[in-house]
């Protein structure tokens, strides 16, 4: 199994999103969804238009776990979805399609993500799972609630969630440096 990195710099997250904004509304929305809701790419690419059309929540059954998930769509995502679906009717058609009109696949997402990172000189081991890990990393940094993140990710323990999002030894060491009773 290959392990991928989260994008730990908020500045780099913004740079990638802005780069994608100039290239493709579709790719920008995929990226923004990945880093804002933390779904696996397989679940994002399985979405149909009717799953997000004028909705405040995503309600899905995860492919990997078969568990039901309800996710609030923040205002930023709702705006991007409205812009992306402008002049498209509500339907059961795939939300994200490629040039041939077929549902987009994960390798296409991998390519555009790595193309953006290469163009912006952002280095790391990035893949489609980077989006989910980026969500987790920044969610943890903001809320410091690993138990909540564990529930969001359906992990079996907080330790797995910490390892998953890349909270590494350097950050553990820093916590000891800054902790005094």
C-alpha positions as CSV (number, residue, x, y, z in Angstrom):
1,X,0.0,0.0,0.0
2,X,1.3,3.4,-0.9
3,X,0.9,6.1,1.7
4,X,0.2,9.7,0.6
5,X,0.7,12.9,2.4
6,X,-1.8,15.6,3.4
7,X,-1.2,19.1,2.2
8,X,-0.2,20.6,5.5
9,X,0.1,24.3,4.4
10,X,-3.2,26.2,4.1
11,X,-1.3,28.5,1.7
12,X,-0.6,25.5,-0.6
13,X,-4.2,24.4,-0.4
14,X,-5.3,27.8,-1.6
15,X,-2.6,27.9,-4.3
16,X,-3.8,24.5,-5.7
17,X,-7.5,25.6,-5.6
18,X,-6.7,28.9,-7.4
19,X,-4.6,27.0,-10.0
20,X,-7.5,24.6,-10.6
21,X,-10.0,27.5,-10.7
22,X,-8.2,28.8,-13.7
23,X,-8.1,25.4,-15.4
24,X,-11.4,23.7,-14.7
25,X,-14.5,24.4,-12.6
26,X,-15.0,20.6,-12.3
27,X,-11.5,19.9,-11.0
28,X,-11.7,22.8,-8.6
29,X,-15.0,21.5,-7.2
30,X,-13.6,18.0,-6.8
31,X,-10.6,19.4,-5.0
32,X,-12.7,21.7,-2.8
33,X,-15.1,18.9,-1.9
34,X,-12.2,16.6,-1.0
35,X,-10.6,19.0,1.4
36,X,-13.8,20.3,2.9
37,X,-15.8,17.2,3.5
38,X,-13.2,14.4,3.8
39,X,-14.9,11.8,1.7
40,X,-12.9,9.2,-0.2
41,X,-12.5,10.0,-3.8
42,X,-14.6,7.0,-4.8
43,X,-17.5,8.5,-2.9
44,X,-17.0,11.9,-4.4
45,X,-16.8,10.5,-8.0
46,X,-19.9,8.4,-7.4
47,X,-22.1,11.5,-6.7
48,X,-24.9,12.3,-9.1
49,X,-26.3,15.8,-9.8
50,X,-29.4,15.1,-7.7
51,X,-27.2,14.3,-4.7
52,X,-26.0,17.9,-4.4
53,X,-28.6,19.9,-6.5
54,X,-29.9,22.7,-4.2
55,X,-28.9,20.7,-1.1
56,X,-27.4,21.8,2.2
57,X,-26.3,18.2,3.1
58,X,-24.8,15.3,1.3
59,X,-26.4,12.0,2.3
60,X,-24.5,9.0,1.0
61,X,-23.7,5.4,1.8
62,X,-19.9,5.1,1.8
63,X,-18.7,2.6,-0.8
64,X,-15.9,1.1,1.4
65,X,-17.8,0.8,4.7
66,X,-21.5,0.7,3.5
67,X,-22.2,3.2,6.3
68,X,-24.6,6.0,5.9
69,X,-23.1,9.4,6.1
70,X,-24.7,12.9,6.4
71,X,-22.4,15.8,5.7
72,X,-23.1,19.5,5.9
73,X,-22.1,21.4,2.8
74,X,-20.5,24.7,3.9
75,X,-21.4,27.9,2.0
76,X,-18.3,27.8,0.0
77,X,-19.2,24.4,-1.4
78,X,-22.8,25.2,-2.0
79,X,-21.7,28.3,-4.0
80,X,-19.2,26.2,-6.1
81,X,-21.9,23.6,-6.7
82,X,-24.4,26.3,-7.9
83,X,-21.8,27.7,-10.2
84,X,-20.8,24.3,-11.5
85,X,-24.4,23.2,-12.1
86,X,-25.6,26.5,-13.6
87,X,-27.9,25.8,-16.5
88,X,-27.8,22.0,-15.8
89,X,-31.1,20.4,-14.8
90,X,-31.5,18.2,-11.7
91,X,-31.0,14.6,-12.8
92,X,-29.6,11.2,-11.9
93,X,-26.6,11.8,-14.2
94,X,-23.0,11.7,-12.8
95,X,-21.9,15.0,-11.3
96,X,-18.3,14.6,-12.6
97,X,-17.8,13.4,-16.1
98,X,-14.8,13.3,-18.4
99,X,-14.5,14.5,-22.0
100,X,-16.2,11.4,-23.3
101,X,-19.3,11.9,-21.1
102,X,-18.4,9.0,-18.8
103,X,-18.1,9.3,-15.0
104,X,-14.7,10.6,-14.0
105,X,-12.3,8.0,-12.5
106,X,-9.7,8.3,-9.8
107,X,-6.7,8.2,-12.1
108,X,-7.9,11.4,-13.8
109,X,-8.1,13.1,-10.4
110,X,-4.6,11.9,-9.6
111,X,-3.3,13.4,-12.8
112,X,-4.8,16.8,-12.3
113,X,-3.9,17.0,-8.6
114,X,-0.2,16.1,-9.4
115,X,-0.1,18.4,-12.4
116,X,-1.2,21.3,-10.2
117,X,1.3,20.4,-7.5
118,X,4.1,20.1,-10.0
119,X,3.2,23.5,-11.7
120,X,3.2,25.2,-8.3
121,X,6.4,23.5,-7.0
122,X,4.5,21.9,-4.1
123,X,6.4,18.7,-3.2
124,X,5.2,15.6,-1.5
125,X,3.8,12.2,-2.0
126,X,0.3,13.2,-3.3
127,X,-2.5,11.1,-4.6
128,X,-6.3,11.1,-4.5
129,X,-6.3,10.2,-0.8
130,X,-4.4,13.4,-0.2
131,X,-7.7,15.3,-0.3
132,X,-9.2,13.2,2.6
133,X,-6.0,13.4,4.6
134,X,-5.8,17.2,4.1
135,X,-9.3,17.6,5.4
136,X,-8.4,15.4,8.4
137,X,-5.1,17.2,9.1
138,X,-6.7,20.7,9.0
139,X,-9.8,19.6,10.9
140,X,-7.7,18.3,13.7
141,X,-5.5,21.4,13.7
142,X,-8.6,23.7,14.0
143,X,-10.6,21.7,16.5
144,X,-8.0,19.6,18.3
145,X,-10.7,16.9,18.7
146,X,-9.3,13.6,17.5
147,X,-12.3,11.6,18.8
148,X,-14.6,13.6,16.6
149,X,-12.2,13.1,13.6
150,X,-12.1,9.4,14.4
151,X,-15.9,9.3,14.2
152,X,-15.9,11.3,10.9
153,X,-13.4,8.8,9.4
154,X,-14.9,5.7,11.0
155,X,-11.5,4.7,12.4
156,X,-11.3,2.2,15.2
157,X,-9.1,4.4,17.5
158,X,-7.8,7.9,17.9
159,X,-4.2,6.6,17.4
160,X,-5.1,5.4,13.9
161,X,-6.6,8.8,13.0
162,X,-3.5,10.6,14.3
163,X,-1.2,8.4,12.2
164,X,-3.5,8.7,9.2
165,X,-3.4,12.5,9.1
166,X,0.3,12.7,9.5
167,X,0.7,14.0,13.1
168,X,4.3,13.0,13.2
169,X,7.1,12.8,15.8
170,X,8.1,16.4,15.1
171,X,4.7,17.7,16.2
172,X,4.7,15.4,19.2
173,X,8.1,16.7,20.2
174,X,6.9,20.3,19.8
175,X,4.0,19.6,22.1
176,X,6.4,18.5,24.8
177,X,8.6,21.5,24.3
178,X,5.6,23.8,24.8
179,X,4.0,21.9,27.8
180,X,5.0,22.9,31.3
181,X,3.1,22.5,34.5
